[in-house]
Amino acid sequence: MKVLVINCGSSSLKYQLINPESGEVFAIGLCERIGIEGSKMDYEAPANDFEIEIKEAMPTHKEALNLVIKAITSPEYGVIKSVEEVDAIGHRVVHGGEDFAGSVLITDAVMDALETCSELAPLHNPANIIGIKTMEELMPGKPNVGVFDTAFHQTMPKEAYMYALPYEDYTELKVRKYGFHGTSHKFVSGVAQELLGNPETSKIIVCHLGNGGSISAVKDGKCIDTTMGLTPLQGIMMGTRCGDIDPAAVLFIKNKRGLTDKEMDSRMNKESGIQGIFGESSDCRDMEIAAAAGNERALLAANMFSYKIRGYVGNYAAQMGGVDAICFTGGIGENSGKVRGEVLHGLEFMGVDLDAEINSKRIKGNVELSTATSKVKVFKIPTNEELVIARDTFAIVKNMK
């Protein structure tokens, strides 16, 4: 089977053509600057060791998806002869609200529900919906499946996802914690379960650390808590997001600086985090280099970043009554031994014994970073959200037959 995985952003589109059973990637790429001057598409066929950059105007996602189809079916460098070889399309959808606790076949009723959820994710869901509608037009008759960032976290108990606001804000407005990066947390916790030997019970903490970051507590395969909330702004400090903050501080800054709601939202989402404290960049690598050179603000940002993550690791260990494994994934989690070391520093009392030498090395694939005698296992596990989407799509389509 071949599943085309589509991840539409507001001005970008990631895609992969995958065999969900073997995990083989036939084609992979990225369309950038959709609707903006200078748009381009990167295309790679791993099996043929082929890469190309295509510079072509993409006013909308329709042109971008047309380019994707043209590339994968190209007589010169394509990987299939026609779109008839594509069995299904799997779409990443950021917000499913309370309506979707798992992946679903796209129907008219599902599309109506996605439109309703758009007010909870106004920057993401509309682009996801455009991708679905466009693929229905370009590949009529092919099943489309929605895979939600929020779905994996729908197993959280009410005491974990509720906010202590007037109850009608939940019942009438659906204001609650939803969580994000669900496909990543699902994949990584599943791999960790295998690395632990598939025990009947398990307590796993997943740290998905990239420019955006979130942490989850996964007990016996189910998420019981996660750091992101109604939106991806809640939780740990991130590249440009502030993370947890006193809500009164937001009102105070907004009023003192005379900011509009939109300007304050932008300040918290795009000007804060590592960018706000360090001041020169939101990139963790730039922060680490500057901190090593003695830049005080970079050092403060690095210390804050690790401190916030460490606090949640301790919190989730307490909520689960212990922890069997702590996993790092995402661009920072997979590549920064320094961040991993700083996050785990001081957690020896929990039974964490990090192998400093292994942690300092760049080793591909899944790596155990803890010593042989460590009571808590520490893993570096590269995430694969696209494979989760492809597998979920395959499972749903297979049941249709």
Rosetta blueprint (number, residue, H / E / L):
1 M L
2 K L
3 V E
4 L E
5 V E
6 I E
7 N E
8 C E
9 G L
10 S L
11 S L
12 S L
13 L E
14 K E
15 Y E
16 Q E
17 L E
18 I E
19 N L
20 P L
21 E L
22 S L
23 G L
24 E L
25 V E
26 F E
27 A E
28 I E
29 G E
30 L E
31 C E
32 E E
33 R L
34 I L
35 G L
36 I L
37 E L
38 G L
39 S L
40 K E
41 M E
42 D E
43 Y E
44 E E
45 A E
46 P H
47 A H
48 N H
49 D L
50 F E
51 E E
52 I E
53 E E
54 I E
55 K E
56 E L
57 A L
58 M L
59 P L
60 T L
61 H H
62 K H
63 E H
64 A H
65 L H
66 N H
67 L H
68 V H
69 I H
70 K H
71 A H
72 I H
73 T L
74 S L
75 P L
76 E L
77 Y L
78 G L
79 V L
80 I L
81 K L
82 S L
83 V H
84 E H
85 E H
86 V L
87 D L
88 A E
89 I E
90 G E
91 H E
92 R E
93 V E
94 V L
95 H L
96 G L
97 G L
98 E L
99 D L
100 F L
101 A L
102 G L
103 S L
104 V E
105 L E
106 I L
107 T L
108 D H
109 A H
110 V H
111 M H
112 D H
113 A H
114 L H
115 E H
116 T H
117 C H
118 S H
119 E H
120 L H
121 A L
122 P L
123 L L
124 H L
125 N H
126 P H
127 A H
128 N H
129 I H
130 I H
131 G H
132 I H
133 K H
134 T H
135 M H
136 E H
137 E H
138 L H
139 M L
140 P L
141 G L
142 K L
143 P L
144 N E
145 V E
146 G E
147 V E
148 F E
149 D L
150 T L
151 A H
152 F H
153 H H
154 Q H
155 T H
156 M L
157 P L
158 K H
159 E H
160 A H
161 Y H
162 M L
163 Y L
164 A L
165 L L
166 P L
167 Y H
168 E H
169 D H
170 Y H
171 T H
172 E L
173 L L
174 K L
175 V L
176 R L
177 K L
178 Y L
179 G L
180 F L
181 H L
182 G H
183 T H
184 S H
185 H H
186 K H
187 F H
188 V H
189 S H
190 G H
191 V H
192 A H
193 Q H
194 E H
195 L H
196 L L
197 G L
198 N L
199 P L
200 E L
201 T L
202 S L
203 K E
204 I E
205 I E
206 V E
207 C E
208 H E
209 L E
210 G L
211 N L
212 G L
213 G E
214 S E
215 I E
216 S E
217 A E
218 V E
219 K E
220 D L
221 G L
222 K E
223 C E
224 I E
225 D E
226 T E
227 T L
228 M L
229 G L
230 L L
231 T L
232 P L
233 L L
234 Q L
235 G L
236 I L
237 M L
238 M L
239 G L
240 T L
241 R L
242 C L
243 G L
244 D L
245 I L
246 D L
247 P H
248 A H
249 A H
250 V H
251 L H
252 F H
253 I H
254 K H
255 N H
256 K H
257 R H
258 G L
259 L L
260 T L
261 D H
262 K H
263 E H
264 M H
265 D H
266 S H
267 R H
268 M H
269 N H
270 K H
271 E L
272 S L
273 G H
274 I H
275 Q H
276 G H
277 I H
278 F H
279 G L
280 E L
281 S L
282 S L
283 D L
284 C H
285 R H
286 D H
287 M H
288 E H
289 I H
290 A H
291 A H
292 A H
293 A L
294 G L
295 N L
296 E H
297 R H
298 A H
299 L H
300 L H
301 A H
302 A H
303 N H
304 M H
305 F H
306 S H
307 Y H
308 K H
309 I H
310 R H
311 G H
312 Y H
313 V H
314 G H
315 N H
316 Y H
317 A H
318 A H
319 Q H
320 M H
321 G L
322 G L
323 V L
324 D L
325 A E
326 I E
327 C E
328 F E
329 T E
330 G H
331 G H
332 I H
333 G H
334 E H
335 N H
336 S L
337 G H
338 K H
339 V H
340 R H
341 G H
342 E H
343 V H
344 L H
345 H L
346 G L
347 L L
348 E H
349 F H
350 M H
351 G L
352 V E
353 D L
354 L E
355 D L
356 A H
357 E H
358 I H
359 N H
360 S L
361 K L
362 R L
363 I L
364 K L
365 G L
366 N L
367 V E
368 E E
369 L L
370 S E
371 T L
372 A L
373 T L
374 S L
375 K L
376 V E
377 K E
378 V E
379 F E
380 K E
381 I L
382 P L
383 T L
384 N L
385 E H
386 E H
387 L H
388 V H
389 I H
390 A H
391 R H
392 D H
393 T H
394 F H
395 A H
396 I H
397 V H
398 K H
399 N H
400 M H
401 K L
